[in-house]
Amino acid sequence: MAKAIWGGKVIAESNNTVVVEGNEYFPPDAVSENVLKSSAHTSICPWKGTAHYYHVEVDGMKNENAAWYYPEPKPAAAGIKGLVAFWKGVRVDGGKS
């Protein structure tokens, strides 16, 4: 089972992650409620498309743009549509990567 941990808390947990380029992508319903906060930040991957970001907030601590997802990925990345991945100090343990 993959777990994403930040601020000493498990913020996502799932047996159904998808690994792309070494990143575990979690189903949205596997992420703890109220942890993800909207961000206006985006980035572009040539083969996956435009990534949209979330800030991660735990116990009053904020990790800006520490999670991302692809709402409308390019066809080659269709398997990660809407799934959430983490970085910027969010530790992911026990996954498939």
C-alpha positions as CSV (number, residue, x, y, z in Angstrom):
1,M,0.0,0.0,0.0
2,A,1.3,3.4,-1.0
3,K,1.2,6.2,1.6
4,A,2.0,9.9,1.2
5,I,3.2,11.5,4.4
6,W,3.8,15.2,5.2
7,G,3.9,17.1,8.5
8,G,4.0,13.8,10.4
9,K,0.6,12.7,9.0
10,V,-0.5,10.2,6.4
11,I,-2.3,12.4,3.8
12,A,-3.0,9.8,1.1
13,E,-3.2,6.0,1.2
14,S,-4.1,3.5,-1.6
15,N,-3.4,0.1,-3.1
16,N,-4.5,1.5,-6.5
17,T,-1.8,4.0,-7.4
18,V,-0.4,4.4,-10.9
19,V,3.3,4.9,-11.3
20,V,4.6,7.3,-14.0
21,E,8.2,8.4,-14.2
22,G,8.8,7.2,-10.6
23,N,5.8,9.2,-9.2
24,E,2.9,7.5,-7.4
25,Y,-0.4,8.9,-8.6
26,F,-3.2,8.5,-6.0
27,P,-6.9,8.3,-6.7
28,P,-8.5,11.6,-5.4
29,D,-10.7,9.7,-2.9
30,A,-7.5,8.2,-1.3
31,V,-6.3,11.7,-0.2
32,S,-7.4,12.9,3.2
33,E,-10.2,15.5,3.2
34,N,-9.2,19.2,3.5
35,V,-5.5,18.6,2.9
36,L,-5.5,19.8,-0.7
37,K,-6.1,23.5,-1.4
38,S,-6.4,25.0,-4.8
39,S,-3.5,26.7,-6.5
40,A,-3.3,28.8,-9.7
41,H,0.0,27.2,-10.6
42,T,0.3,25.1,-13.7
43,S,3.2,23.5,-15.7
44,I,3.4,21.8,-19.0
45,C,4.8,18.3,-19.8
46,P,5.4,17.6,-23.5
47,W,3.8,14.2,-23.4
48,K,1.4,14.4,-20.4
49,G,-0.1,17.9,-20.9
50,T,-0.8,20.7,-18.5
51,A,-0.5,19.9,-14.8
52,H,-2.5,21.7,-12.2
53,Y,-1.3,22.1,-8.6
54,Y,-2.6,22.0,-5.1
55,H,-1.0,23.4,-1.9
56,V,-0.8,20.7,0.8
57,E,-2.0,21.9,4.3
58,V,-1.6,19.9,7.5
59,D,-2.1,21.3,11.0
60,G,-1.7,24.9,9.9
61,M,1.5,24.2,7.9
62,K,1.4,24.9,4.1
63,N,3.5,23.3,1.4
64,E,2.9,25.3,-1.7
65,N,2.3,23.5,-5.0
66,A,3.3,20.2,-3.4
67,A,0.7,18.1,-5.3
68,W,-0.3,18.0,-8.9
69,Y,-2.8,16.3,-11.2
70,Y,-3.7,16.3,-14.9
71,P,-7.4,17.1,-15.4
72,E,-7.1,16.7,-19.2
73,P,-3.9,14.7,-20.0
74,K,-2.7,14.0,-23.5
75,P,-3.7,10.5,-24.8
76,A,-0.4,8.9,-23.8
77,A,-1.1,9.8,-20.2
78,A,-4.8,9.0,-20.1
79,G,-4.3,6.6,-17.2
80,I,-3.4,9.3,-14.8
81,K,-6.4,11.6,-15.5
82,G,-7.4,13.3,-12.2
83,L,-5.0,11.3,-10.1
84,V,-2.8,13.2,-7.6
85,A,0.9,13.0,-7.2
86,F,3.2,14.6,-4.6
87,W,6.6,16.2,-4.2
88,K,8.4,19.0,-2.3
89,G,9.1,17.0,0.8
90,V,6.0,14.8,0.8
91,R,7.3,11.3,1.4
92,V,5.7,8.4,-0.5
93,D,6.4,5.0,1.0
94,G,5.4,1.4,0.1
95,G,4.3,2.0,-3.4
96,K,4.9,0.4,-6.7
97,S,7.8,2.6,-7.9
